[in-house]
Amino acid sequence: MLRGMPSELPTLQAGADLAFIRRETELKPVPFVPEIRLHMAEDAIALWETTERERGGAGLPPPFWAFAWAGGVAVARYVLDHPELVDGRAVLDIAAGSGLVGVAAALRGAKDVRAAEIDAFAVSAIGLNAEVNGVRVDGALVDLVDGDGAPAEVVLAGDVFYERAMAARFLPFLERAAARGATVIVGDPGRAYLPRDRFTAVAAYQVPVVADLEDTSVKTTTVWRLG
Ligand SMILES: C[S@@+](CC[C@H](N)C(=O)[O-])C[C@H]1O[C@@H](n2cnc3c(N)ncnc32)[C@H](O)[C@@H]1O
């Protein structure tokens, strides 16, 4: 009995996460990327409070995984409209949140899609969201940002430049990935810490966003290629 417990606990926890995500979200098409459906919430603060109350106590991260962020929406749109970017290639969706970007890559023929997250709820959401869209995305609870993203040939990042400390880690990570030959694509709706001079714009979209999260209903969002 005791010997079996350690290996059973993560499975039980993941199962509880899946039930929680299904209960607290609605499965619906992503505005601007209607080809993809995600388990999404309406009210971030209410969901965050419920998550802390029921699932972990104070100190859990905000439920980024329950929303399609403008940067991710733009990258997903770009990938769906430019399948040659990912077709037959190994893709890493870094800081994947819901897994939206990884799902888009998988739908357009990526060979392997890994979606890396540091939030266990996000990893559960990625699995659910991949399944409902009929694709395989390998969600991983791992921080890869000190590496170079190998072996991915394409590194996709939606909305990762919204905090100074995070940006200070993500820019060198993305630069290391580009230096070893990976194609690096970032989606960003004008966040404060994106160093624009290091990137080349490849597309710009008017992305509908959740007004409660962004204080507006549409954000001009740019898809950038590093280098
Ligand atoms: C604003 S959300 C963007 C999610 C998704 N890419 C999108 O655009 O919808 C940022 C995400 O980055 C994740 N994150 C932050 N630091 C990370 C790290 N070092 N490795 C992986 N994920 C990270 C957070 O957990 C959060 O889900």
The ligand as an SDF file (V2000), in Angstrom:
LIG
                    3D

 27 29  0  0  0  0  0  0  0  0999 V2000
    0.7570   35.3480  -20.2760 C   0  0  0  0  0  0  0  0  0  0  0  0
    0.8700   33.5910  -20.1740 S   0  0  0  0  0  0  0  0  0  0  0  0
    0.9860   33.1670  -21.9090 C   0  0  0  0  0  0  0  0  0  0  0  0
    0.4650   31.7900  -22.1980 C   0  0  0  0  0  0  0  0  0  0  0  0
    0.3930   31.4200  -23.6790 C   0  0  0  0  0  0  0  0  0  0  0  0
    1.6900   31.3880  -24.2800 N   0  0  0  0  0  0  0  0  0  0  0  0
   -0.5300   32.3610  -24.4370 C   0  0  0  0  0  0  0  0  0  0  0  0
   -0.0110   33.2520  -25.1250 O   0  0  0  0  0  0  0  0  0  0  0  0
   -1.7620   32.2360  -24.2980 O   0  0  0  0  0  0  0  0  0  0  0  0
    2.5420   33.3050  -19.6380 C   0  0  0  0  0  0  0  0  0  0  0  0
    2.8170   31.8700  -19.1900 C   0  0  0  0  0  0  0  0  0  0  0  0
    4.2240   31.7190  -18.9640 O   0  0  0  0  0  0  0  0  0  0  0  0
    4.3840   30.6950  -18.0170 C   0  0  0  0  0  0  0  0  0  0  0  0
    5.7790   30.7500  -17.5760 N   0  0  0  0  0  0  0  0  0  0  0  0
    6.4060   31.7150  -16.8700 C   0  0  0  0  0  0  0  0  0  0  0  0
    7.7130   31.4240  -16.7050 N   0  0  0  0  0  0  0  0  0  0  0  0
    7.9200   30.2320  -17.3320 C   0  0  0  0  0  0  0  0  0  0  0  0
    9.0480   29.3950  -17.5210 C   0  0  0  0  0  0  0  0  0  0  0  0
   10.2490   29.7190  -17.0290 N   0  0  0  0  0  0  0  0  0  0  0  0
    8.9090   28.2470  -18.2250 N   0  0  0  0  0  0  0  0  0  0  0  0
    7.6800   27.8950  -18.7260 C   0  0  0  0  0  0  0  0  0  0  0  0
    6.5670   28.6480  -18.5690 N   0  0  0  0  0  0  0  0  0  0  0  0
    6.6890   29.8080  -17.8840 C   0  0  0  0  0  0  0  0  0  0  0  0
    3.3310   31.0440  -16.9770 C   0  0  0  0  0  0  0  0  0  0  0  0
    3.0400   29.9410  -16.1350 O   0  0  0  0  0  0  0  0  0  0  0  0
    2.1620   31.4510  -17.8910 C   0  0  0  0  0  0  0  0  0  0  0  0
    1.2990   30.3610  -18.1300 O   0  0  0  0  0  0  0  0  0  0  0  0
  1  2  1  0
  2  3  1  0
  2 10  1  0
  3  4  1  0
  4  5  1  0
  5  6  1  0
  5  7  1  0
  7  8  2  0
  7  9  1  0
 10 11  1  0
 11 12  1  0
 11 26  1  0
 12 13  1  0
 13 14  1  0
 13 24  1  0
 14 15  1  0
 14 23  1  0
 15 16  2  0
 16 17  1  0
 17 18  1  0
 17 23  2  0
 18 19  1  0
 18 20  2  0
 20 21  1  0
 21 22  2  0
 22 23  1  0
 24 25  1  0
 24 26  1  0
 26 27  1  0
M  CHG  2   2   1   9  -1
M  END
$$$$
